[in-house]
Amino acid sequence: MESVKRTGVARWPLQKGEKLGPKIQERFSKIGRNPYLVRSFFRPLYF
């Protein structure tokens, strides 16, 4: 989860003429291809 916060779309401003939607879709696609990262969303924060 922390990885998404540190490397997410909000970290970099949009360039002129760039759309937010495609950037978000690309980011979700990358997350979806990483099973470890997807599982981390459902783990408790503290063990």
VEXMARDREN-427630 format. One line per field, with one value per residue (C-alpha): residue number from 0; x, y, z. Coordinates in nm, 4 decimals, always signed. Layout:
// VEXMARDREN-427630
pos: (NUM / ...)
u: (X / ...)
v: (Y / ...)
w: (Z / ...)
This chain:
// VEXMARDREN-427630
pos: (0 / 1 / 2 / 3 / 4 / 5 / 6 / 7 / 8 / 9 / 10 / 11 / 12 / 13 / 14 / 15 / 16 / 17 / 18 / 19 / 20 / 21 / 22 / 23 / 24 / 25 / 26 / 27 / 28 / 29 / 30 / 31 / 32 / 33 / 34 / 35 / 36 / 37 / 38 / 39 / 40 / 41 / 42 / 43 / 44 / 45 / 46)
u: (+0.0000 / +0.2809 / +0.4282 / +0.1168 / +0.1304 / +0.4979 / +0.4910 / +0.1358 / -0.0089 / -0.0411 / +0.3372 / +0.3909 / +0.1850 / +0.0213 / +0.2075 / +0.0360 / -0.2372 / -0.2027 / -0.5171 / -0.5501 / -0.7723 / -0.5168 / -0.2451 / -0.4680 / -0.5644 / -0.1970 / -0.1143 / -0.3987 / -0.2849 / +0.0686 / -0.0680 / -0.2881 / +0.0141 / +0.1885 / +0.0175 / +0.2291 / +0.1214 / -0.2467 / -0.2324 / -0.0782 / -0.4037 / -0.5811 / -0.3199 / -0.3566 / -0.1271 / +0.0016 / +0.0662)
v: (+0.0000 / +0.2397 / +0.1747 / +0.3135 / +0.6255 / +0.6848 / +0.6145 / +0.7056 / +0.9433 / +1.2297 / +1.2524 / +1.4129 / +1.6961 / +1.6446 / +1.7759 / +2.0207 / +1.8400 / +1.5207 / +1.3539 / +1.2054 / +0.9102 / +0.7265 / +0.7757 / +0.6208 / +0.3303 / +0.2629 / +0.2681 / +0.0279 / -0.2025 / -0.2123 / -0.2823 / -0.5620 / -0.7374 / -0.7517 / -1.0193 / -0.9379 / -0.5743 / -0.6659 / -0.8972 / -0.6179 / -0.4211 / -0.6926 / -0.7603 / -0.6066 / -0.3074 / -0.4395 / -0.8033)
w: (+0.0000 / +0.0831 / -0.2589 / -0.4248 / -0.2114 / -0.2863 / -0.6589 / -0.7553 / -1.0099 / -0.7596 / -0.7202 / -1.0604 / -1.2101 / -1.5477 / -1.8481 / -2.0803 / -2.2744 / -2.0693 / -1.9337 / -1.5861 / -1.6854 / -1.9014 / -1.6381 / -1.3717 / -1.5985 / -1.6716 / -1.3003 / -1.2131 / -1.4923 / -1.3484 / -1.0001 / -1.1379 / -1.2894 / -0.9517 / -0.7349 / -0.4297 / -0.4411 / -0.4904 / -0.1861 / +0.0184 / -0.0088 / +0.1899 / +0.4573 / +0.8025 / +0.8523 / +1.1828 / +1.2631)
